[in-house]
Amino acid sequence: MPSSGNLPSDGFKLSRTEFIALIAALMAINALAIDIMLPALAEIGSTLGVMTANHHQYVISVYLFGFSVSQLFYGPVSDRFGRKKPLLIGVGIYVLTSLACMWIPDFSMLLVLRFLQGIGAAATRVMTVSIVRDRYSGRAMAEIMSLAMMVFMIVPVIAPATGELIMVFAEWHMIFGFMALFACTIGLWAYLRLPETLAAEYRRPFTAKSVISGFRIVLGNRIAFCYTLAASFMLGSLFGFINSAQQIYVGIYDLGRGFPVAFAAVAAFMALSSFLNSRMVGRFGMRRISQVLLITFITLSFLLFVLSVAFQGPVPFPLYIVIFALIMFCFGSIGGNFNALAMEPLGQVAGTASSVLGFVQSLIGTTIGMLIGQSFNGTTIPMALGYFSVGAIAMVFVLIAEQGKLFRTVSASPQHTIEK
């Protein structure tokens, strides 16, 4: 399996720029299904008779649960049949369920379809990570993922505003029509331009023994598993914010139509972080960058918690948004580096590895995010405490992975650079 920092000269017809753009666009299919919904949650709840505000969050949570559990299936399948076919099937499921959501009669049916939509979207997560790992490794993989994340972060910047704009001219059902159109366009791009990246000689038989063997390889690697758990808890902070963003920005700070602007500003900080990481990771390494930012994340989250308690009410919005934007700036580089560190030793089972790691991260992250979101009490205290807690737990797993030694340097092997 290719492990050099550059794409091999094997007839791969995508340029590096188009490859990054396509990977980012495929990742964006999933992000769009979450972020474009945020301005519509209250109206969806009102239209479908959901009276409890925290229950509106289930539109996000059930999607994420479907996204989580189905990843275990896609990985072994892609290691047997390749990346492209499962990817296109997943996109097709996403498109069909998006269209079905345009005509749902009640809230329960919406939740069922959102769960199925998450199952389709899971293919984009597993396949994009697997495809990148098929082509890159080490710091080169971290750089590519960071650049893809930077482009991907355009979605949180514009998606809430797009959802708001759609509701100006039509009702919320049309948001799902937009999702279907977007996914269909990206799926067609992948169908026409993306070649199969898993060579025949690297395919694994789809048997119970082979799948279990692949899972053992993934779960038995200390660094991969611990960095996966660390990334899982960090992901919980993001999902916690997404679940309660509308209630914080509109309910606490009364931003109204300014909600998409505030959401976009924070997402822009995350995109900037991903861009800077892509430029700095080759010099400083994945470990040092992510570990410094994790310490900063924990410190700033604790500061926000202390301020939330001290004010006994809303932290003044200018102070809140500055601290929170800095927290999410840290998150913007931590996730990509943690994922690259987790995938680095698992190239021989990239599809299975991507599905297992994605399943663990998404399931834990979704559960934590739901707990943070459901604990919303009209203040920023639950979110700030949740952020501090997940950051501290992530640090424990990083210390286990690194055997207590942070900020380790790197060395190069004749074949490719390996983080030490």
Secondary structure as GFF3:
##gff-version 3
##sequence-region A 1 420
A	DSSP	alpha_helix	16	35	.	.	.	ID=ss1
A	DSSP	three_ten_helix	38	40	.	.	.	ID=ss2
A	DSSP	alpha_helix	41	47	.	.	.	ID=ss3
A	DSSP	three_ten_helix	53	57	.	.	.	ID=ss4
A	DSSP	alpha_helix	58	69	.	.	.	ID=ss5
A	DSSP	alpha_helix	71	81	.	.	.	ID=ss6
A	DSSP	alpha_helix	84	100	.	.	.	ID=ss7
A	DSSP	three_ten_helix	101	103	.	.	.	ID=ss8
A	DSSP	alpha_helix	107	135	.	.	.	ID=ss9
A	DSSP	alpha_helix	138	152	.	.	.	ID=ss10
A	DSSP	alpha_helix	154	169	.	.	.	ID=ss11
A	DSSP	alpha_helix	173	193	.	.	.	ID=ss12
A	DSSP	three_ten_helix	200	202	.	.	.	ID=ss13
A	DSSP	alpha_helix	208	219	.	.	.	ID=ss14
A	DSSP	alpha_helix	222	246	.	.	.	ID=ss15
A	DSSP	pi_helix	247	252	.	.	.	ID=ss16
A	DSSP	three_ten_helix	256	258	.	.	.	ID=ss17
A	DSSP	alpha_helix	259	284	.	.	.	ID=ss18
A	DSSP	alpha_helix	286	311	.	.	.	ID=ss19
A	DSSP	alpha_helix	317	343	.	.	.	ID=ss20
A	DSSP	three_ten_helix	344	349	.	.	.	ID=ss21
A	DSSP	alpha_helix	350	374	.	.	.	ID=ss22
A	DSSP	alpha_helix	381	401	.	.	.	ID=ss23
A	DSSP	beta_strand	410	412	.	.	.	ID=ss24
A	DSSP	beta_strand	417	419	.	.	.	ID=ss25
###
